[in-house]
């Protein structure tokens, strides 16, 4: 057990010494290329000004008939019923 831990410590020490002996230079290279300005066509992008929801607002509506409770889904976005009345 002691021999194993000594080998691990020795290996780490050698690794640290080796990495410090060979420094690595890292730098970002800049591109001298000029980028063309972005052109925006207002007529094509006029539709993007309006925001539309991706999901419909759907909830349950309840009613009571003859002591029984029924439910049915309702689409609040389109103001339409979904499915049929079902007993709860």
C-alpha positions as a printed NumPy array, in Angstrom:
array([[  0.   ,   0.   ,   0.   ],
       [  2.826,   2.379,   0.885],
       [  4.713,   1.511,  -2.288],
       [  1.618,   2.232,  -4.391],
       [  1.062,   5.669,  -2.832],
       [  4.76 ,   6.54 ,  -3.237],
       [  4.575,   5.643,  -6.948],
       [  1.51 ,   7.831,  -7.411],
       [  3.172,  10.791,  -5.697],
       [  6.373,  10.267,  -7.724],
       [  4.38 ,  10.078, -10.978],
       [  2.534,  13.316, -10.177],
       [  5.797,  15.07 ,  -9.303],
       [  7.372,  13.966, -12.605],
       [  4.297,  15.125, -14.499],
       [  4.397,  18.574, -12.875],
       [  8.113,  18.984, -13.573],
       [  7.667,  17.87 , -17.194],
       [  4.767,  20.243, -17.821],
       [  6.625,  23.184, -16.301],
       [  9.716,  22.45 , -18.432],
       [  7.75 ,  22.662, -21.689],
       [  5.543,  25.747, -21.545],
       [  2.717,  25.962, -24.031],
       [  2.022,  29.292, -25.683],
       [ -1.602,  29.903, -26.5  ],
       [ -2.835,  32.963, -28.327],
       [ -5.861,  33.903, -30.35 ],
       [ -5.227,  34.682, -33.973],
       [ -7.127,  37.647, -35.318],
       [ -8.458,  37.673, -38.817],
       [ -7.568,  40.699, -40.919],
       [-10.493,  40.028, -43.192],
       [-13.119,  42.759, -43.307],
       [-16.649,  41.517, -42.772],
       [-19.344,  42.997, -44.929],
       [-22.115,  44.802, -43.057],
       [-25.369,  42.936, -42.556],
       [-28.14 ,  44.192, -44.773],
       [-31.714,  43.907, -43.613],
       [-34.625,  43.99 , -45.975],
       [-37.462,  45.636, -44.066],
       [-40.174,  44.231, -46.313],
       [-39.103,  40.62 , -45.72 ],
       [-38.734,  41.035, -41.953],
       [-41.955,  42.961, -41.332],
       [-43.714,  39.696, -40.442],
       [-41.249,  39.093, -37.595],
       [-42.556,  42.09 , -35.637],
       [-45.744,  40.272, -34.645],
       [-45.416,  37.755, -31.849],
       [-47.457,  34.588, -32.009],
       [-47.702,  32.078, -29.191],
       [-46.381,  28.626, -29.973],
       [-48.798,  26.791, -27.717],
       [-52.532,  27.122, -27.277],
       [-54.033,  27.926, -23.886],
       [-56.134,  24.855, -23.096],
       [-58.09 ,  24.274, -19.906],
       [-60.979,  22.304, -18.471],
       [-64.569,  23.532, -18.208],
       [-66.917,  21.876, -15.747],
       [-70.679,  21.528, -15.523],
       [-73.049,  19.766, -13.179],
       [-76.157,  17.93 , -14.381],
       [-78.422,  15.799, -12.192],
       [-75.838,  15.713,  -9.398],
       [-73.041,  14.496, -11.716],
       [-70.   ,  16.568, -12.646],
       [-68.84 ,  16.604, -16.267],
       [-65.73 ,  18.135, -17.783],
       [-64.665,  19.129, -21.271],
       [-61.505,  20.72 , -22.618],
       [-61.692,  24.246, -24.01 ],
       [-59.14 ,  26.   , -26.208],
       [-59.01 ,  29.565, -24.877],
       [-56.751,  30.702, -27.746],
       [-59.212,  29.724, -30.478],
       [-62.311,  29.884, -28.266],
       [-63.436,  26.409, -29.345],
       [-64.403,  23.224, -27.565],
       [-62.111,  20.183, -27.726],
       [-63.626,  16.725, -27.486],
       [-66.882,  15.759, -25.758],
       [-68.228,  16.069, -22.223],
       [-66.958,  13.284, -19.962],
       [-67.968,  12.199, -16.492],
       [-65.482,  13.117, -13.758]])
